[in-house]
Amino acid sequence: MSDLLYRRVVEITEEYLGPAAPRFVARQIAFHLHKTPAELTDQDLAKLIEWGRVSLGLFTEDRALIDEYTAKLSQLALNRA
């Protein structure tokens, strides 16, 4: 459980969503993982990445951007493994 993990996910997401990133990530965690940001664990990252892919796809049809975003999150997950 790590607020640091949440902050790292937000940092990556900010590259794509700017100041909306903290709210976006917190909502993904709350609605899809049924947790608070402070409860996010490394084991949650795979599911969070998939929901991020789906949700970001609602904002843009730019598949390259979505793939880049999820690749950065996947790299974070690998680095933490």
Rosetta blueprint (number, residue, H / E / L):
1 M L
2 S L
3 D H
4 L H
5 L H
6 Y H
7 R H
8 R H
9 V H
10 V H
11 E H
12 I H
13 T H
14 E H
15 E H
16 Y H
17 L H
18 G H
19 P H
20 A H
21 A H
22 P H
23 R H
24 F H
25 V H
26 A H
27 R H
28 Q H
29 I H
30 A H
31 F H
32 H H
33 L H
34 H L
35 K L
36 T L
37 P H
38 A H
39 E H
40 L L
41 T L
42 D H
43 Q H
44 D H
45 L H
46 A H
47 K H
48 L H
49 I H
50 E H
51 W H
52 G H
53 R H
54 V H
55 S H
56 L H
57 G H
58 L L
59 F L
60 T L
61 E L
62 D L
63 R H
64 A H
65 L H
66 I H
67 D H
68 E H
69 Y H
70 T H
71 A H
72 K H
73 L H
74 S H
75 Q H
76 L H
77 A H
78 L H
79 N H
80 R H
81 A L
